[in-house]
C-alpha cells in the first residue's frame, strides 16, 4: 500500500501547488517519503496508508518517537543538500482506503501536535 499511497499523495500535493523535489529520500537513519516546496518553505511529507479494516487510523500510527525521527531526518536532508538556511515543516498525508475508494487527509506541521 506504500507506493500506492505515495503516488496518490504526490498527485494530491501537485494539485495544491506544491513542487515535488524528490521522493523516498533515504539515509541509514530514516526515510522521507516526499520532499516538496511551497512558497519559500521546504516541506517533508510522511505518507501513511491504511485499509478500512485497520486497528487504528493513519494519524494514530505516527507517535512521538516517529515525529522525532522525522525531524532529525529532515535536518539531515537540509544539511546534505546544503540548505541550512531554509524554513521547513513536516506534514502528514493520511490515506484510508475502503471499498475501492480513498480518503485523503493532509495535516500540516505535524511536529507541532
N, C-alpha and C positions, 0 to 999 in steps of 0.2 A: 504493500500500500504506500510505501515511502515515496517511490519515484512518481507514482500516480498523483499523490498529494502535492508533491513539489511542482509538477507540471501545472496543476490547477492553480497553485499559489503564484507561480510566475505569471501566468495569464491574468490572474486577478490583479497583481501588482502593476502590470503594464497598463491595464485599464485605469488604474488610479494614478497614472502618470509617474510611476517610479521607473528609473533607468536601471535595468539589471546589469550589474558589473560582472558577477560570476556566481556560480552555484557549486555547492559541495566542496568548499574550501576546507582542506584538512591539514591538521598538524598531528603529531603523535599524542597531543594532549586533548584534542577535541575537533569538532567539525562545526562549520557554519553552513546551514542549508542554502541560504540565499544572501548575497551581499548586493545591495542596491543603493541608489541615491535618489533623494527627492529634495529639491531645492539645494541648499548647500550642506545638507546633512547626509552622512553615511548611515544606512540602516541595515542592521544584521537581523535576519529573519529566521526564527525557528519554526519549522512546519511540523505539525502533529496531525496525523490522520487516524481516525478510529472508525470502526464499523458500528452500526447502531446497537449491536448487542455487547459492546464492551462494558466492563465493570465501572469505568469512570469516564468522565468527559475528557476531551483532549486537553483542555485547560488545566485540569487537575493533575495531569501527568507531568507537569513541569513544576518541580518543587524548588525549595530554597537552594539546594546544592547544584541542581542543574542551572539555575539562574546565575549562580556564582561562576560556574564553568563557562557559560555563555559570555559573561562579562570578561573573563580572562582571555578567552579565545578571540573575542572581538579586539581586545587590546593588542594581542599578538599579531592579528591581521594588520592593524594600523601600523605597528612597528615594522612588520615585514615589508609593507608597501610604502614605507617612509611617509606616512600620512598622520604623524603625531598631532598635528595642529587641527585635525578635523573634528567637528562636532559629530557625535554618533548617538544612536539609540538602538535598542534591541526590541523588536516587535515579535509577536506570535501570530501565526496564521493557523487556525484550528479548523479542521475539516471533519465533518461527520457524514458518513455515507450510510444510507438506509434505502432499501428497495430500489436501487439504481439511481437514486438522487443524492446530490451532495450539497451540504450546507456549509458555507464558508464564513468564518468569523475572524476579523482582524482586530487584534488588540495592540495598541501602540505602547511603547515604553513599559514592557512587562517587568523590567527590573525595579520599577517604582512601586509595584503592587506586592 
